Amino acid sequence: MDTFVSTKALPSDIKGFIYPVKLIAGVLYPDETLWMWAKKELASLWGPPEEESEPSLFSSLTEYYADIAPVLYRRFLSFAGLRDAADLPDWKKSGCLIENRSGCPRKVNIDPGYVNGARLVLASTKDHAHRVYIGRGIHAEVTLRYRGKRWTPFDYTFPDFADGRYNLFLSHVRKRWLVEMAARRLPND
């Protein structure tokens, strides 16, 4: 006998549950003017950035990014507070809207994701064997994991993530996550 389980109503013990993460966004951009524009757009969505990485020359240029510029840089922002990882599809959709507003063809590429104590997860509109569909046309990828007190890549991890150039920024964000999670566990006065 088949059993039907409704997804419309959640049991009362699940309501209000969130999977707490630190929201980040990676931005590919060709120049400082477009970086500042993208940073302002993201801040209008998610609040002022809490952490900002140094710029890094993006060395994984493919045809997919050729519509932006022949030379690109990548920077990351993280945003204050703990957010619900279930919002990842919304974050990616918002990032795509900002990309579309940057020009035609787009002038920036925005990759939202999150950091917690164990991983960096990025959202994508593109399917692949190592990505999981999470709804609304969006896939999630565990890009790096934190293991043995360091960030470690997978065989599919993009080269610029695998070479460790973003690890310092990601570690700062991870540390904020740890501090904020510890504060949540403190007994209420």
C-alpha positions in Angstrom: 0.0 0.0 0.0 1.3 3.4 -1.0 1.5 6.1 1.6 1.2 9.8 0.7 3.0 12.3 2.8 2.0 16.0 2.4 4.8 18.5 2.0 2.5 21.4 2.7 2.2 21.2 6.5 5.3 20.6 8.7 5.1 19.0 12.1 5.2 21.5 14.9 8.6 20.4 16.0 10.1 21.3 12.6 8.6 24.7 12.2 11.1 27.4 12.8 14.1 25.1 12.1 17.0 26.6 10.3 20.3 25.2 9.1 22.6 28.1 10.2 25.3 29.2 7.8 27.3 32.2 6.9 26.2 33.7 3.5 29.0 34.5 1.1 29.1 35.7 -2.5 32.0 35.3 -5.0 32.1 38.0 -7.6 33.9 37.8 -10.9 34.4 41.3 -12.3 36.7 43.1 -14.9 37.4 46.4 -13.1 37.1 48.3 -9.8 34.1 50.2 -11.0 32.0 47.1 -11.6 33.3 45.6 -8.3 32.0 48.5 -6.4 28.7 48.4 -8.2 28.3 44.7 -7.5 29.2 45.1 -3.9 26.6 47.9 -3.5 23.9 45.8 -5.2 24.7 42.8 -2.9 24.7 45.0 0.2 21.2 46.3 -0.8 20.0 42.7 -0.7 21.8 41.2 2.2 23.1 44.1 4.3 26.6 45.5 4.6 29.4 43.0 4.0 31.0 41.7 7.2 34.2 40.4 5.5 35.8 41.2 2.1 38.6 39.2 0.5 41.5 40.6 -1.4 41.1 40.6 -5.2 42.6 37.6 -7.0 43.3 37.3 -10.7 40.8 34.7 -12.0 42.9 32.1 -13.9 40.2 29.7 -14.9 38.8 31.7 -17.8 36.6 29.6 -20.1 34.1 30.4 -22.9 31.4 30.6 -20.2 33.0 33.8 -18.9 34.2 35.2 -22.2 31.0 37.4 -22.4 32.2 39.4 -19.4 35.8 40.4 -20.2 39.1 38.9 -21.3 40.6 39.5 -17.8 38.6 38.9 -14.6 39.2 39.2 -10.9 37.4 37.3 -8.1 36.6 38.7 -4.7 34.3 37.4 -1.9 32.0 39.0 0.5 30.4 37.5 3.6 27.4 38.9 5.3 26.5 39.4 9.0 24.5 37.0 11.0 23.6 33.4 10.6 21.3 32.6 7.7 19.2 29.6 6.7 20.9 27.4 4.2 17.5 26.6 2.7 17.6 30.1 1.2 20.4 29.2 -1.2 18.1 29.0 -4.2 16.8 32.5 -3.5 20.4 33.8 -3.1 21.4 32.4 -6.5 18.3 33.8 -8.1 19.0 37.2 -6.7 22.6 37.0 -7.9 21.4 36.2 -11.4 19.1 39.2 -11.4 22.1 41.4 -10.4 24.2 39.9 -13.2 21.4 40.7 -15.7 21.2 44.3 -14.4 25.0 44.7 -14.9 24.6 44.8 -18.7 24.0 42.8 -21.8 26.0 40.7 -22.0 26.5 40.6 -18.3 29.5 42.4 -16.8 29.8 40.4 -13.5 29.3 36.9 -12.4 27.9 36.3 -8.9 28.2 32.9 -7.1 26.4 32.9 -3.7 27.0 30.1 -1.3 27.6 29.5 2.4 30.3 28.5 4.9 29.8 26.5 8.0 32.1 24.5 10.2 32.6 21.7 7.7 32.2 23.0 4.2 31.9 25.7 1.5 28.8 25.2 -0.6 28.2 27.1 -3.8 25.0 27.5 -5.9 24.9 27.0 -9.6 22.3 27.1 -12.4 24.2 24.3 -14.2 23.8 20.6 -13.4 26.7 18.2 -13.2 27.4 14.8 -11.7 28.8 16.3 -8.4 25.9 18.8 -8.0 22.6 18.2 -6.2 19.4 19.7 -7.4 17.8 21.8 -4.6 14.9 23.3 -6.4 13.8 26.3 -8.5 16.4 25.5 -11.2 19.3 25.7 -8.7 22.0 23.1 -7.8 24.3 23.0 -4.8 27.9 21.9 -4.8 30.2 21.2 -1.8 33.2 22.9 -3.3 35.6 22.5 -0.3 35.5 20.7 3.0 37.2 21.7 6.2 39.1 18.6 7.4 42.2 18.2 9.5 42.2 22.0 10.3 42.4 23.0 6.7 40.3 23.4 3.6 40.6 20.5 1.2 39.4 20.2 -2.4 37.6 17.4 -4.3 38.6 16.1 -7.7 36.0 18.4 -9.2 36.8 21.5 -7.3 37.5 24.5 -9.6 41.3 25.1 -9.8 41.2 28.6 -8.2 39.5 27.1 -5.2 41.7 24.0 -5.1 44.9 26.0 -5.0 44.1 27.5 -1.7 44.1 31.2 -2.6 40.7 31.8 -0.9 41.4 29.7 2.2 42.3 32.7 4.4 39.1 34.4 3.7 37.0 31.2 4.1 38.8 30.5 7.4 37.8 34.0 8.7 34.2 33.4 7.7 34.3 29.9 9.3 35.7 31.4 12.5 32.8 33.9 12.6 30.4 31.0 12.1 31.9 29.1 15.1 31.7 32.2 17.3 28.1 32.9 16.3 27.1 29.2 16.8 28.7 29.2 20.2 26.8 32.3 21.2 23.5 30.6 20.2 24.3 27.8 22.6 24.8 30.1 25.6 21.9 29.8 28.1 19.5 32.7 28.1 19.7 35.0 31.1 
